[in-house]
Every structure is written in structure tokens, then in C-alpha cells.
Amino acid sequence: MRKLAVILSAACLVAPAAAKEKPQAKKTMKISSPAFINGAKLPSRYTCDGENVNPPLKIEEVPAQAKTLALVVDDPDAPYGTWTHWIVLNISTQTKEIAENSVPAKAFEARGDSGKAGYDGPYPPQGEHRYFFRLYALDSEIASAPSKEAALSAIKKHAVAQAEIMGAYSRK
């Protein structure tokens, strides 16, 4: 009983000191688009039914420890599993936006499920599909990515933060 009283007394002495410390506000990286609202329908301009160009994206609050950024656009509703539409690697951490129909300077595109590098807009065979634009902060650059699997593996290995926005699309 005496040991319990000593332990409780020690805890009471430490608790007020801990209570005075201010918790650090944790900033989280953000991705958004002026072309669509998170969860809303993607404009057809950014699909295979339109001009098939990437939508503009805005990037905010990149963590200080990030050395580079990566962007992956995929469709988890594809008939045979997740379909990767676009992979962009080694985006500068200073990048605040990715303009419509463009790739940031010095970044490179890895091959997605279409077998080619570059943006491959939504083209769902039936029904409405969700398209996730996932931005990753990485703790290193990625030297090369000869395949989708290599790119995604490197991203997973080096990710320190993630943000996403989702747009939905169904064909007319």
C-alpha cells in the first residue's frame, strides 16, 4: 500500500508539468483541384470522353522532411482490380500546383496500367467509378521506375505523408 501511495504522489508531481506543455499542432499535407470538389463528379474534359488531359491540382503544407513528391491516380472500382491511370515521380517539394495538361518540371512519369507513361483519363466501362488523386511526400528521390510495381513499391517504402482527393465519373 505504501508503494502505491509513493507512485501516486510521483504521478501527481509530474502531471502538472506535463499539463503546461502545449501540444504541437500537426499540419497535414493537402491536395485539391479548382476543377472539381472532393467527392464530386470529374468534368468530362479530364476523361477519355473529353480532352483526356489531367485536371489542375493544388498542393499545400508539404512536410519539411519531404525530399520529393509523387502523385498516383487510380480507380479502385475497375472490373479486374485497381487500375492505375497516372504516376508522376520526383515532383519538387516547392511545387504548389500542377497545371492542367502538364507535368511539373524535372518530374517524370512512370508507366501505368495502360502500358505507357502519361495521363490516362477515366474511361469506366460501366457505372460510376471513383478516381483517387493521391499525393505522397517522400523522404528521397526515386532514381527510376521501370514498371508500375517498381514505382508503387518505391513510393510505399519512402512515403512520410499522404493526401488525396477523389472525383467520380460515369460515361454518358
URCORPE-V863986 format. One record per run of one state. SS is the DSSP state (A for helix, B for strand, O for the rest). FROM is the first residue (numbers start at 1). LEN is the number of residues. If there is no record, write none. Layout:
# URCORPE-V863986
SS,FROM,LEN  SS,FROM,LEN
This chain:
# URCORPE-V863986
O,1,1  A,2,19  O,21,9  B,30,3  O,33,8  B,41,1  O,42,2  A,44,3  B,47,1  O,48,9  B,57,4  O,61,7  B,68,8  O,76,7  B,83,9  O,92,5  B,97,2  O,99,9  B,108,4  O,112,5  B,117,1  O,118,4  B,122,1  O,123,6  B,129,10  O,139,9  A,148,11  B,159,11  O,170,3
